[in-house]
C-alpha cells in the first residue's frame, strides 16, 4: 500500500485489503454487473422493459452493461493496461469507486423496483441476484483500493429539530390511512402524510451523506498529468466529433426513455458516470482539446444538437426537446438578470408571456382581435420589442430597490400580468386577449415558403412538425447564446458582475448602477420575448394559466430561477443543463402522480446540499462555496504580532 501525502490529503484505502485482492474483487464485481445484462432478471414480463430474455438486454439491463464495462475499463486503465491508459490519465482510483457506485445504484434500484412492483424478492431470476452481488462486490473492492482522501473531515449534524420528522412521519401515515377514503379530509391527510414521509427521508438521506463523507473522506490530489501523445490534427478533431456523438446518444437515450423506472435508473447512473470520467482526467483531456479547437467544438456541438430530430422515428420526444430548448432559452435570458447582474426576479415568466401574446396577436389567428398576419421575422421582432418595452417599464420604477424588496415587486408583476391577461376579455376590460380562453388556433409559421406545420422529407428522413420547430428553436437558442457570450465578456458584462458582487463599491468606482441594471432587465426580457414568439406557434394557443409563478411543469418563474441556480449562475452551459434536467425530471416522474412535486423538491434539496454552487459553476462561485476546503496558503511573513500590529 502506497501513501502519498500533500497539505491535507493522502492516498489510502477505506477498507484495508491486500492490493491484489481489492483489484480482483473490483474487477469481479464489474464483470458480474456487465454479465447480468445477458441473463433474465425476472420471470414475468409485467415489469416494464420485459427483462425475461437471456442474451437480449433491454431497459435497465443496458444501464447495468454500461456501468460494468465502464468500471472494468477504468480499473484496467488505472493499472496501465496497454490500449486503455488513455481512459484514466491521472491514474486515480477514485474514478473506479465512482463507477462502481453507479453500478451499485442501478443494481439496488432495479432489485428494489422489481421486488416492489411484482411483490417480493421471489420474483428475481438468477440475473437479478448476479446484478446485486456484482454491484456490492464492486463497491467493496473499490473501497479497498488506494483512494485520494482528505486527512480529516468533521461530522456535520443537521438541526436536531429536523429529526423530529422521522417519528412523526409514520404516525402521520397511520393516521391518514385510518381515515375512511370517502371522508372530505382524506385526500388532504394523504398528501400531508406523503409530504412528511418524503421530508423525513430527505433528512435521513442528507445526514447519511454527511456520515458517509466523514467516513470516506474522499478528496482530490492534483497530480501532474503525463504529456498526451501527439496526434495528427485530423485525429484530434475526430475525437471531438466522436465525443459529441456519444453525448448526443446519451442525451437521446434519456429523453427517449419510455417509462419512469428506466429514467430513474438513467439518472442514478448518469451522475456517478460523469463524476468517474471527471476524476479519471478524461474530461480534462477532452476539455483541453475543445479549447485548442474552439471553432470545431462549436460546430460539433451545434451539429450534434441539430442531428437529434434525425434520430427519432416520430415527434413524440422531439416535442419534449423543443420545449426544453424554449425553457433553456428563457433561462439564459434570466441568467443575465440573476447570474450576471445579481437581480432576483421572481416574475420573469411574464416576459415570456408578453412575447407569446404579442406574437399571437399578429399571427393571423381567427381569435385575435388584431386582424393582421405578420411574417415570421416581423412577429419575432414584435414579441422581442414588446417584452423589452415591458422590461423597461417595469424596471424603471422598481430597480432602485434591492434584495428582497425587488423580489417581491417582480413577483407582483408576474401575477399582475397573468390577472391582466384574464381581465382583457371584453367584459371586465377591453377585448384584447379573450380573457381566460386565450388566443387559440394560432397558425403554423411559414418561412420562405417552408410551412413548419407540415412534415418534410430530408433524404430518407421524415421531419414532422415538432422537428421543424426544434430546428428553428435551435437557431434561436444559438442566437441567445451568442448574445450572452458577447455581452458577458464585454465591458458591460464586467460592470454587471461588479454590481452583483458589491453595488455600493461598483458605484463608488463610477459605474451607473441603475442604468446598467435597467439594461440587464431590458435585455433579459427581450431574449425571453424571442422564445415566446416561437412558443406561441408551437403550442397553437396562448392562455394566462401558462405563465404562473409555480406549477407542476415548467416553464414558470420558480422553475426558471431553479434552472439558473441549479445549473450554475453566470455561465452558458449551466442554465442549459439545469433547464434540461428541470424539464425532463417532472415530465418523466408523472407516474408518481400526487407525489411528483414532493419527490422533485426532495431531490432538489439533496442536490443543492451536495453541490450548492450548481452543476456547472464558474470558478469564482466554486471557490466561494468551498472556501473552507481550500488549504491556507503560506504568506512567508512572520505570524507573531508586533507591538504596532497588536
Residue pairs with C-beta under 8 A, 6 or more apart in sequence:
1 12
1 13
1 19
1 146
2 11
2 146
3 10
3 11
3 12
4 10
4 11
4 221
5 11
5 151
6 221
7 631
8 150
8 151
8 152
8 219
8 631
9 148
9 149
9 150
9 151
9 219
9 220
9 221
10 148
10 149
10 150
10 151
11 146
11 147
11 148
11 149
11 221
12 146
12 147
12 149
13 22
13 143
13 144
13 145
13 146
13 147
14 143
14 144
14 147
14 149
14 215
14 216
15 22
15 140
15 143
15 144
16 144
17 25
17 141
17 144
18 144
19 145
19 146
21 141
21 144
22 141
22 142
22 143
22 144
22 145
23 75
23 79
23 141
23 145
24 141
25 137
25 138
25 140
25 141
25 144
26 71
26 75
26 96
26 100
26 137
26 138
26 141
26 142
26 144
26 145
27 72
27 75
27 76
27 141
28 134
28 137
28 138
28 141
29 71
29 100
29 103
29 133
29 134
29 135
29 136
29 137
29 138
29 139
29 140
29 141
30 68
30 69
30 71
30 72
30 75
30 99
30 100
30 103
30 134
30 138
31 68
31 72
31 134
32 68
32 130
32 131
32 133
32 134
32 137
32 138
33 64
33 67
33 68
33 71
33 103
33 106
33 107
33 131
33 134
33 135
33 138
34 64
34 65
34 67
34 68
34 69
34 72
34 134
35 68
35 130
35 134
36 61
36 64
36 68
36 127
36 128
36 130
36 131
36 134
37 57
37 61
37 62
37 64
37 65
37 68
37 127
38 54
38 55
38 57
38 127
39 54
39 125
39 126
39 127
39 130
40 51
40 52
40 53
40 54
40 125
40 126
40 127
41 47
41 51
41 52
41 60
41 61
41 110
41 114
41 124
41 125
41 127
41 128
41 131
42 51
42 52
42 114
42 118
42 123
42 124
42 125
42 128
43 52
43 123
43 125
44 52
44 118
44 123
45 52
46 117
46 118
47 113
47 114
47 117
47 118
47 123
47 261
48 59
48 258
48 259
48 261
48 262
49 58
49 59
49 60
49 61
49 259
49 261
49 262
50 58
50 59
51 58
51 59
51 60
51 61
51 114
51 127
52 125
54 127
57 64
57 65
59 259
59 261
59 262
60 106
60 110
60 261
60 262
60 265
61 127
63 106
63 262
63 265
63 266
63 269
64 103
64 106
64 107
64 110
64 131
66 269
66 273
67 99
67 102
67 103
67 106
67 269
67 273
68 103
68 134
70 99
70 102
70 273
70 276
71 96
71 99
71 100
71 102
71 103
71 138
73 84
73 87
74 87
74 88
74 95
74 96
74 99
74 276
74 280
75 96
76 84
77 84
77 85
77 86
77 87
77 88
77 280
78 88
78 91
78 92
78 93
78 95
78 96
78 280
80 91
86 229
86 282
86 285
87 280
87 282
88 95
88 280
88 281
88 282
89 225
89 226
89 228
89 280
89 281
89 282
89 284
89 285
90 223
90 225
90 279
90 280
90 281
91 223
92 148
92 221
92 223
92 279
92 280
92 281
93 142
93 145
93 146
93 147
93 148
94 147
94 148
94 218
94 220
94 279
95 276
95 277
95 279
95 280
96 142
96 145
96 276
97 139
97 142
97 143
97 145
97 147
97 218
98 272
98 273
98 275
98 276
98 279
99 142
99 272
99 273
99 276
100 135
100 138
100 139
100 141
100 142
101 139
101 142
101 272
102 268
102 269
102 271
102 272
102 273
102 276
103 134
103 135
103 138
103 139
104 135
104 136
104 138
104 139
105 135
105 268
105 269
105 272
106 131
106 135
106 265
106 268
106 269
107 131
107 132
107 134
107 135
107 136
108 132
108 135
109 264
109 265
109 268
110 128
110 131
110 265
111 121
111 124
111 128
111 131
111 132
113 261
114 123
114 124
114 128
115 121
115 123
115 124
147 216
147 218
148 218
148 219
148 220
148 221
149 216
149 217
149 218
149 219
150 217
150 218
150 219
151 217
152 217
153 213
153 214
153 217
154 214
155 210
155 211
155 214
156 210
156 213
156 214
157 207
157 210
158 203
158 206
158 207
158 210
162 203
163 203
163 207
165 196
165 199
165 200
165 203
166 200
166 203
166 204
168 196
168 200
169 193
169 196
169 197
169 199
169 200
169 201
172 189
172 192
172 193
172 196
172 197
173 193
173 196
173 197
175 189
175 193
176 186
176 189
176 190
176 192
176 193
177 190
177 193
179 185
179 186
179 189
180 186
190 594
191 594
194 594
194 595
194 598
195 598
198 595
198 598
198 599
198 601
198 602
199 602
201 602
202 602
202 605
202 606
205 606
206 605
206 606
206 609
209 606
209 609
209 610
220 279
225 281
225 284
225 285
228 285
228 288
231 239
236 289
236 292
236 293
237 293
237 296
239 286
239 289
240 286
240 289
240 290
240 293
240 296
240 297
240 300
241 296
241 300
243 286
244 300
244 301
244 303
244 304
245 304
247 304
248 304
248 305
248 307
248 308
248 311
250 270
251 308
251 580
252 308
252 311
253 266
254 263
254 266
254 267
254 270
254 584
255 317
255 320
255 321
255 584
256 312
256 317
257 263
257 266
257 588
259 591
260 588
260 589
260 590
260 591
260 592
263 584
263 588
263 589
264 588
267 585
274 283
277 283
278 284
289 297
290 297
302 474
302 478
305 474
306 471
306 474
308 318
308 321
308 470
309 318
309 321
309 461
309 463
309 467
309 470
309 471
310 458
310 461
310 463
312 318
312 467
314 464
315 464
315 465
315 466
315 467
318 464
318 466
318 467
318 470
319 466
320 583
320 584
320 587
321 466
321 470
322 466
322 469
322 470
322 473
322 538
323 538
323 583
324 579
324 580
324 583
324 584
325 470
325 473
325 474
325 476
325 477
326 473
326 531
326 534
326 535
326 538
326 555
327 554
327 555
327 559
327 560
327 563
327 579
327 582
327 583
328 477
328 563
328 575
328 576
328 579
328 580
329 473
329 476
329 477
329 480
329 527
329 528
329 530
329 531
330 348
330 349
330 352
330 527
330 528
330 531
330 532
330 555
330 560
331 560
331 563
331 564
331 567
331 575
331 576
331 578
331 579
332 477
332 480
332 481
332 484
332 527
332 572
332 575
332 576
333 348
333 351
333 480
333 523
333 524
333 525
333 526
333 527
333 528
333 531
334 345
334 348
334 524
334 528
334 560
334 561
334 563
334 564
334 575
335 484
335 564
335 569
335 570
335 571
335 574
335 575
336 484
336 487
336 488
336 496
336 520
336 523
336 524
336 527
337 343
337 345
337 348
337 520
337 521
337 524
338 344
338 345
338 561
338 564
338 565
338 569
339 564
339 569
339 570
339 571
339 574
339 575
340 488
340 493
340 496
340 497
340 500
340 520
340 570
341 496
341 499
341 500
341 516
341 517
341 520
341 521
342 496
342 499
342 500
342 501
342 503
343 399
343 406
343 517
343 520
343 521
344 403
344 404
344 406
344 407
344 410
345 406
345 407
345 410
345 521
345 524
345 557
345 561
346 407
346 408
346 410
346 411
346 414
346 549
346 557
346 558
346 561
347 410
347 411
347 412
347 413
347 414
347 415
347 417
347 549
347 557
348 410
348 414
348 524
348 528
348 557
348 560
348 561
349 414
349 547
349 548
349 549
349 555
349 556
349 557
349 560
350 390
350 413
350 414
350 417
350 418
350 547
350 557
351 387
351 390
351 391
351 524
351 525
351 528
351 529
351 532
352 387
352 528
352 529
352 531
352 532
352 535
352 547
352 555
353 417
353 418
353 421
353 532
353 542
353 544
353 546
353 547
354 383
354 386
354 387
354 390
354 417
354 525
354 529
354 532
355 383
355 384
355 386
355 387
355 528
355 529
355 530
355 531
355 532
355 533
355 535
355 536
356 383
356 532
356 533
356 535
356 536
356 542
356 546
356 547
357 386
357 421
357 433
357 439
357 532
357 536
357 542
358 379
358 382
358 383
358 385
358 386
358 387
358 529
358 532
358 533
359 379
359 380
359 382
359 383
359 532
359 533
359 536
359 537
360 368
360 439
360 442
360 536
360 542
361 368
361 369
361 370
361 432
361 439
362 368
362 370
362 372
362 373
362 374
362 378
362 379
362 382
363 373
363 374
363 379
363 439
363 442
363 443
363 536
363 537
364 371
364 372
364 373
364 443
365 439
365 440
365 441
365 442
365 443
366 441
367 434
367 437
367 439
367 440
367 441
368 439
369 431
369 432
369 434
373 443
374 382
376 445
376 446
376 447
379 533
380 530
380 533
380 534
382 533
383 529
383 530
383 532
383 533
383 536
384 526
384 527
384 529
384 530
384 533
385 526
385 529
386 529
387 525
387 526
387 528
387 529
387 532
388 522
388 523
388 525
388 526
388 529
390 525
391 521
391 522
391 523
391 524
391 525
391 526
392 518
392 521
392 522
394 410
394 413
394 521
395 517
395 518
395 521
395 522
396 518
398 406
398 409
398 410
398 413
399 406
399 514
399 517
399 518
399 521
400 514
401 409
402 503
411 549
411 557
414 547
414 548
414 549
414 557
415 549
417 547
418 544
418 545
418 547
418 548
419 544
420 429
421 433
421 435
421 438
421 544
421 547
422 433
422 435
422 436
422 544
423 429
423 435
424 430
424 431
424 432
424 433
424 435
425 431
425 433
425 434
425 435
425 436
425 437
426 434
426 435
427 435
428 435
433 439
433 544
435 544
436 543
436 544
436 545
437 543
438 541
438 542
438 543
438 544
439 536
439 541
439 542
440 540
440 541
441 540
441 541
442 536
442 537
442 539
442 540
442 541
442 542
443 453
443 537
444 451
444 452
444 453
444 454
444 465
444 537
445 451
445 452
445 453
445 469
445 472
445 537
446 452
447 472
450 456
450 468
452 465
452 468
452 469
452 472
452 537
453 465
453 468
454 465
455 462
455 463
455 464
455 465
456 462
456 463
456 468
457 463
463 471
466 538
469 534
469 537
469 538
472 534
473 531
473 534
473 538
476 530
476 531
476 534
479 530
480 527
480 530
480 531
481 572
483 523
483 527
484 527
484 572
485 572
487 493
487 523
488 570
488 572
492 516
492 519
495 506
495 511
495 516
496 516
496 520
497 570
498 505
498 506
498 509
498 511
499 506
499 511
499 513
499 516
499 517
503 513
506 513
507 513
536 542
539 546
547 556
548 556
548 557
549 556
549 557
549 558
550 556
550 557
550 558
550 559
551 559
552 586
552 596
552 597
553 583
553 586
553 587
554 560
554 563
554 579
554 582
554 583
554 586
559 582
559 583
560 579
562 578
562 582
562 604
563 575
563 578
563 579
563 581
563 582
564 574
564 575
564 578
565 578
565 608
565 614
566 578
566 581
566 582
566 604
566 607
566 608
566 614
566 615
567 573
567 574
567 575
567 576
567 577
567 578
567 579
567 581
567 614
567 615
567 616
568 574
568 575
568 577
568 578
568 613
568 614
568 615
568 616
568 617
568 618
568 621
569 614
569 617
569 618
569 621
570 618
570 620
570 621
571 614
571 616
571 617
571 618
573 616
574 614
574 615
574 616
574 617
577 615
577 616
578 614
578 615
581 615
585 600
585 603
586 596
586 597
586 600
589 596
589 599
589 600
590 596
592 599
612 625
613 621
613 622
613 624
613 625
613 626
614 621
617 625
623 630
